[in-house]
Amino acid sequence: MKKIIGTSIVIGSFFLTLPVFAGEYIYKSSNKIDFVKIEKADKSEKEGGLKHPVDFTSEQLRAILDSVHFNKKILLLKSVENRQLFKEGPIEFLFPYLMEAFKKVTPEQVVVVSYFTHDSKIVIQDDRLTIFRTFVKSDGLHFKFSKLYAKMLGDRTTQGPERAASEAHSLRVALELQPGQSRISWDPEELVFDLSYFGPSGQVTAVKEDMQDSKTKEKQNRQKVAKETPESSSGKSIRVRMKELDQLKKDELITEEEYQKKRKELLRDL
C-alpha cells in the first residue's frame, strides 16, 4: 500500500512540474521570444463578435505591417533610426505565419505575436521587443500592443525568455496614424486597419494615391479660401475680421507670415 501511495505522489509531482503551454504555437523560435500563436480571446476582445477565421493575402498583410509608423517626434531619439516599426526583414518573417494563424483561429480566439530584434551599436547591446494581440472585428484588423519597441534589459540567456520579456522596458513610444488606420486606445495602444482600404494586390497603392490627391486638392482649396477671406470681408468691422484671422491661424489654414501680414493690414485700417 505504501509503495502505491509513493508512486502516486511521484506521478503527481511529475505532472505538476510539466510546463504549461497556453495556446497553439504556429511558430516558436529557439530563443523562445519570437513566436506567433493562437490564444483564447478575452472578454473585451470578443465584444461585438470576432470575424474568424480570415483568409488574408500576402499583399494585404505586407501592406498593413509596412504601414505601422512611429510618431515623427520619436525620430528625435537616437535609439530609433527608422520610422517603420516593422522593417523589411520582420515583415517577411511575420506575414506567412500570420496568414496561417488567421486561417486556423476561431471566433473564440486571437493571434498573439512576439517579435524580438537583436542589434548592437559598437559594443552596446540594443535589443527590442514588440508584442501584440491581433484579431478581426467588423471594423477591421486590430493590433493591440502590450510591448511596443521595448528595450530588453540584462542578459536574456541567464534571465530566461519569460522574465526577459516581462522586464522589457517601454520607451513610451507612440505610433502615428496613417491612411486606412484608426486608434481605439492609447493604453494599451490599439490600432484598427480598415480592410476595405488594405485590399487585394494592386488596389492598396491606387487607393492611397487617390486619397492623397483628394487631400492635396482639399488643402489647396482651403488655403485659397483662407487667403481670400480677409480681403473679401471689407464690409465687416475690423474686430470681426481680426477674429476671423485669428481663427484661420488657429486652424492652421494660414502661415504665421501670412497671419502677421494680414494683421498689420487690418491694424492700418483702424
Kinemage of the C-alpha trace (Angstrom):
@kinemage 1
@onewidth
@group {chain A} dominant
@subgroup {mainchain}
@vectorlist {calphas} color= white
{ca met a 1} P 0.000 0.000 0.000
{ca lys a 2} L 2.838 2.378 0.916
{ca lys a 3} L 4.521 1.598 -2.375
{ca ile a 4} L 1.375 2.537 -4.338
{ca ile a 5} L 0.967 5.804 -2.416
{ca gly a 6} L 4.607 6.677 -3.012
{ca thr a 7} L 4.278 6.009 -6.729
{ca ser a 8} L 1.160 8.188 -6.890
{ca ile a 9} L 2.998 11.063 -5.244
{ca val a 10} L 5.872 10.769 -7.725
{ca ile a 11} L 3.487 10.717 -10.703
{ca gly a 12} L 1.540 13.680 -9.317
{ca ser a 13} L 4.750 15.659 -8.779
{ca phe a 14} L 5.825 14.868 -12.349
{ca phe a 15} L 2.627 16.349 -13.825
{ca leu a 16} L 2.838 19.410 -11.587
{ca thr a 17} L 6.309 20.205 -12.908
{ca leu a 18} L 5.331 19.878 -16.560
{ca pro a 19} L 5.424 23.263 -18.373
{ca val a 20} L 2.023 24.733 -19.248
{ca phe a 21} L 1.749 25.962 -22.821
{ca ala a 22} L -1.076 28.449 -23.346
{ca gly a 23} L -2.444 28.333 -26.843
{ca glu a 24} L -1.271 26.742 -30.075
{ca tyr a 25} L 2.071 27.860 -31.483
{ca ile a 26} L 2.208 28.493 -35.209
{ca tyr a 27} L 5.882 29.404 -34.854
{ca lys a 28} L 8.297 29.479 -31.932
{ca ser a 29} L 11.994 30.294 -32.270
{ca ser a 30} L 14.855 28.645 -30.396
{ca asn a 31} L 15.236 31.761 -28.227
{ca lys a 32} L 11.576 31.289 -27.134
{ca ile a 33} L 10.975 35.039 -27.503
{ca asp a 34} L 9.949 35.131 -31.168
{ca phe a 35} L 6.608 33.437 -31.687
{ca val a 36} L 3.215 33.535 -33.387
{ca lys a 37} L 0.486 31.649 -31.560
{ca ile a 38} L -3.268 31.292 -31.170
{ca glu a 39} L -4.705 32.068 -27.747
{ca lys a 40} L -8.099 32.376 -26.085
{ca ala a 41} L -9.688 35.824 -26.559
{ca asp a 42} L -10.554 37.890 -23.500
{ca lys a 43} L -13.983 39.363 -22.805
{ca ser a 44} L -13.286 42.826 -24.275
{ca glu a 45} L -11.836 41.341 -27.461
{ca lys a 46} L -14.941 39.200 -28.024
{ca glu a 47} L -17.373 42.119 -27.603
{ca gly a 48} L -19.257 42.622 -30.854
{ca gly a 49} L -18.013 39.291 -32.207
{ca leu a 50} L -14.747 38.178 -33.774
{ca lys a 51} L -14.818 37.574 -37.536
{ca his a 52} L -12.609 34.486 -37.626
{ca pro a 53} L -11.139 32.645 -39.466
{ca val a 54} L -9.817 35.058 -42.123
{ca asp a 55} L -8.074 34.292 -45.400
{ca phe a 56} L -5.630 37.197 -45.821
{ca thr a 57} L -3.475 37.671 -48.897
{ca ser a 58} L 0.272 38.164 -48.511
{ca glu a 59} L -0.085 41.600 -50.150
{ca gln a 60} L -2.634 42.692 -47.557
{ca leu a 61} L -0.546 41.698 -44.562
{ca arg a 62} L 2.647 43.118 -46.058
{ca ala a 63} L 0.913 46.459 -46.677
{ca ile a 64} L -0.571 46.521 -43.172
{ca leu a 65} L 2.734 45.754 -41.429
{ca asp a 66} L 4.538 48.234 -43.677
{ca ser a 67} L 2.071 50.982 -42.700
{ca val a 68} L 2.831 50.895 -38.943
{ca his a 69} L 4.910 54.028 -38.299
{ca phe a 70} L 6.364 55.661 -35.214
{ca asn a 71} L 5.272 59.180 -34.382
{ca lys a 72} L 7.584 61.711 -36.051
{ca lys a 73} L 8.709 63.030 -32.665
{ca ile a 74} L 10.207 59.648 -31.782
{ca leu a 75} L 12.825 60.149 -34.502
{ca leu a 76} L 14.477 62.652 -32.146
{ca leu a 77} L 15.547 59.672 -30.042
{ca lys a 78} L 18.923 58.378 -31.151
{ca ser a 79} L 17.768 54.833 -30.446
{ca val a 80} L 15.167 54.989 -33.227
{ca glu a 81} L 16.618 55.224 -36.721
{ca asn a 82} L 13.674 54.192 -38.876
{ca arg a 83} L 10.060 55.429 -38.850
{ca gln a 84} L 8.693 51.966 -39.553
{ca leu a 85} L 8.084 49.659 -36.602
{ca phe a 86} L 8.449 46.612 -38.850
{ca lys a 87} L 11.356 46.759 -41.269
{ca glu a 88} L 11.555 44.615 -44.376
{ca gly a 89} L 13.098 41.638 -42.535
{ca pro a 90} L 10.421 41.399 -39.819
{ca ile a 91} L 7.655 41.829 -42.409
{ca glu a 92} L 8.942 38.928 -44.491
{ca phe a 93} L 9.307 36.860 -41.314
{ca leu a 94} L 5.870 37.598 -39.893
{ca phe a 95} L 3.358 37.615 -42.733
{ca pro a 96} L 3.395 33.880 -43.653
{ca tyr a 97} L 2.870 32.849 -40.013
{ca leu a 98} L 0.120 35.445 -39.605
{ca met a 99} L -1.600 34.126 -42.731
{ca glu a 100} L -1.501 30.578 -41.345
{ca ala a 101} L -2.674 31.673 -37.878
{ca phe a 102} L -5.676 33.598 -39.212
{ca lys a 103} L -6.749 30.579 -41.272
{ca lys a 104} L -6.845 28.472 -38.071
{ca val a 105} L -8.131 30.954 -35.471
{ca thr a 106} L -11.727 30.564 -34.276
{ca pro a 107} L -14.314 33.205 -33.200
{ca glu a 108} L -13.246 32.498 -29.586
{ca gln a 109} L -9.541 33.079 -30.184
{ca val a 110} L -6.985 35.754 -31.142
{ca val a 111} L -3.481 35.676 -32.604
{ca val a 112} L -0.548 36.723 -30.396
{ca val a 113} L 2.749 37.877 -31.916
{ca ser a 114} L 6.076 38.438 -30.165
{ca tyr a 115} L 8.963 39.786 -32.218
{ca phe a 116} L 12.481 40.294 -30.887
{ca thr a 117} L 15.024 42.482 -32.683
{ca his a 118} L 18.689 41.950 -31.845
{ca asp a 119} L 21.003 44.849 -32.595
{ca ser a 120} L 24.352 46.082 -31.375
{ca lys a 121} L 25.848 49.538 -31.693
{ca ile a 122} L 29.624 49.211 -31.350
{ca val a 123} L 29.701 47.141 -28.114
{ca ile a 124} L 26.357 48.277 -26.709
{ca gln a 125} L 23.545 45.723 -26.860
{ca asp a 126} L 20.309 47.244 -28.120
{ca asp a 127} L 17.649 44.527 -28.108
{ca arg a 128} L 13.974 45.438 -28.677
{ca leu a 129} L 10.749 43.547 -28.118
{ca thr a 130} L 7.298 44.091 -29.627
{ca ile a 131} L 4.300 42.003 -28.502
{ca phe a 132} L 0.762 42.470 -29.807
{ca arg a 133} L -2.569 40.663 -29.939
{ca thr a 134} L -4.332 40.777 -33.280
{ca phe a 135} L -7.889 39.909 -34.275
{ca val a 136} L -10.573 40.860 -36.790
{ca lys a 137} L -13.884 42.555 -35.994
{ca ser a 138} L -16.488 44.199 -38.188
{ca asp a 139} L -14.470 47.451 -38.174
{ca gly a 140} L -11.240 45.820 -39.367
{ca leu a 141} L -7.997 44.200 -38.225
{ca his a 142} L -6.938 45.126 -34.684
{ca phe a 143} L -3.347 45.332 -33.367
{ca lys a 144} L -3.302 45.677 -29.544
{ca phe a 145} L 0.252 46.239 -28.269
{ca ser a 146} L 1.338 45.106 -24.801
{ca lys a 147} L 5.019 45.823 -25.616
{ca leu a 148} L 5.965 48.391 -28.240
{ca tyr a 149} L 9.646 48.516 -29.230
{ca ala a 150} L 10.513 47.864 -25.567
{ca lys a 151} L 14.182 47.812 -24.573
{ca met a 152} L 15.293 44.465 -23.164
{ca leu a 153} L 17.455 44.790 -20.076
{ca gly a 154} L 20.085 42.363 -18.816
{ca asp a 155} L 21.128 39.047 -20.299
{ca arg a 156} L 18.152 37.050 -21.591
{ca thr a 157} L 20.269 33.837 -21.597
{ca thr a 158} L 20.628 33.965 -17.806
{ca gln a 159} L 17.243 35.562 -17.055
{ca gly a 160} L 15.225 33.178 -19.179
{ca pro a 161} L 12.902 34.288 -22.031
{ca glu a 162} L 9.774 34.801 -19.895
{ca arg a 163} L 11.482 37.046 -17.341
{ca ala a 164} L 13.443 38.927 -20.019
{ca ala a 165} L 10.221 39.644 -21.924
{ca ser a 166} L 8.252 40.708 -18.847
{ca glu a 167} L 11.021 43.105 -17.746
{ca ala a 168} L 11.478 44.711 -21.180
{ca his a 169} L 11.311 48.459 -20.591
{ca ser a 170} L 8.944 50.590 -22.684
{ca leu a 171} L 10.342 53.771 -24.229
{ca arg a 172} L 6.860 55.313 -24.217
{ca val a 173} L 6.978 55.474 -27.974
{ca ala a 174} L 3.793 56.201 -29.892
{ca leu a 175} L 2.502 55.305 -33.324
{ca glu a 176} L 1.356 57.857 -35.885
{ca leu a 177} L -1.908 57.157 -37.692
{ca gln a 178} L -1.602 56.543 -41.410
{ca pro a 179} L -4.314 56.384 -44.109
{ca gly a 180} L -6.591 53.415 -43.539
{ca gln a 181} L -5.897 53.339 -39.771
{ca ser a 182} L -7.759 54.464 -36.646
{ca arg a 183} L -6.879 54.333 -32.944
{ca ile a 184} L -9.070 52.561 -30.373
{ca ser a 185} L -6.994 53.372 -27.285
{ca trp a 186} L -3.628 54.742 -26.141
{ca asp a 187} L -3.002 52.427 -23.180
{ca pro a 188} L -2.656 49.802 -24.399
{ca glu a 189} L -2.059 51.269 -27.838
{ca glu a 190} L -4.568 49.666 -30.194
{ca leu a 191} L -4.839 50.365 -33.902
{ca val a 192} L -7.526 49.257 -36.351
{ca phe a 193} L -6.757 48.720 -40.029
{ca asp a 194} L -9.631 49.231 -42.480
{ca leu a 195} L -9.643 46.090 -44.637
{ca ser a 196} L -11.588 47.840 -47.389
{ca tyr a 197} L -8.602 50.188 -47.680
{ca phe a 198} L -5.937 47.473 -47.493
{ca gly a 199} L -7.432 45.493 -50.341
{ca pro a 200} L -6.024 42.801 -52.649
{ca ser a 201} L -2.828 43.259 -54.633
{ca gly a 202} L -2.650 46.468 -56.672
{ca gln a 203} L -5.601 48.174 -55.020
{ca val a 204} L -3.788 49.499 -51.955
{ca thr a 205} L -1.436 51.774 -53.889
{ca ala a 206} L -4.189 53.035 -56.159
{ca val a 207} L -6.454 53.873 -53.241
{ca lys a 208} L -3.607 55.596 -51.381
{ca glu a 209} L -2.779 57.755 -54.388
{ca asp a 210} L -6.441 58.702 -54.898
{ca met a 211} L -6.797 59.659 -51.238
{ca gln a 212} L -3.556 61.648 -51.286
{ca asp a 213} L -4.638 63.554 -54.414
{ca ser a 214} L -8.004 64.293 -52.810
{ca lys a 215} L -6.385 65.549 -49.599
{ca thr a 216} L -3.917 67.710 -51.519
{ca lys a 217} L -6.684 69.338 -53.576
{ca glu a 218} L -8.796 69.901 -50.471
{ca lys a 219} L -5.893 71.550 -48.657
{ca gln a 220} L -5.139 73.787 -51.644
{ca asn a 221} L -8.788 74.889 -51.847
{ca arg a 222} L -8.928 75.633 -48.127
{ca gln a 223} L -5.710 77.672 -48.293
{ca lys a 224} L -7.071 79.607 -51.253
{ca val a 225} L -10.279 80.405 -49.388
{ca ala a 226} L -8.292 81.288 -46.262
{ca lys a 227} L -6.152 83.790 -48.157
{ca glu a 228} L -9.132 85.390 -49.852
{ca thr a 229} L -11.412 85.603 -46.810
{ca pro a 230} L -9.861 88.596 -45.000
{ca glu a 231} L -9.722 90.726 -48.166
{ca ser a 232} L -13.236 89.820 -49.283
{ca ser a 233} L -14.670 90.909 -45.927
{ca ser a 234} L -14.169 94.637 -46.422
{ca gly a 235} L -17.760 95.334 -45.358
{ca lys a 236} L -17.180 93.812 -41.914
{ca ser a 237} L -15.831 95.592 -38.856
{ca ile a 238} L -12.131 95.396 -38.046
{ca arg a 239} L -12.972 93.495 -34.835
{ca val a 240} L -14.857 90.767 -36.758
{ca arg a 241} L -12.137 90.477 -39.380
{ca met a 242} L -9.436 90.190 -36.689
{ca lys a 243} L -11.376 87.357 -35.036
{ca glu a 244} L -11.714 85.576 -38.369
{ca leu a 245} L -7.997 85.990 -38.976
{ca asp a 246} L -7.163 84.579 -35.533
{ca gln a 247} L -9.392 81.575 -36.201
{ca leu a 248} L -7.720 80.922 -39.564
{ca lys a 249} L -4.348 80.859 -37.848
{ca lys a 250} L -5.648 78.611 -35.079
{ca asp a 251} L -6.999 76.165 -37.671
{ca glu a 252} L -3.574 76.262 -39.417
{ca leu a 253} L -5.165 77.442 -42.645
{ca ile a 254} L -2.658 80.266 -42.997
{ca thr a 255} L 1.007 80.517 -42.095
{ca glu a 256} L 2.458 82.714 -39.362
{ca glu a 257} L 3.906 85.001 -42.026
{ca glu a 258} L 0.520 85.390 -43.749
{ca tyr a 259} L -1.146 85.990 -40.390
{ca gln a 260} L 1.247 88.777 -39.407
{ca lys a 261} L 0.969 90.423 -42.832
{ca lys a 262} L -2.864 90.476 -42.775
{ca arg a 263} L -2.882 91.608 -39.152
{ca lys a 264} L -0.716 94.628 -39.991
{ca glu a 265} L -3.022 95.492 -42.910
{ca leu a 266} L -6.068 95.381 -40.634
{ca leu a 267} L -4.363 97.487 -37.975
{ca arg a 268} L -3.511 100.131 -40.585
{ca asp a 269} L -7.268 100.386 -41.343
{ca leu a 270} L -8.068 101.369 -37.756
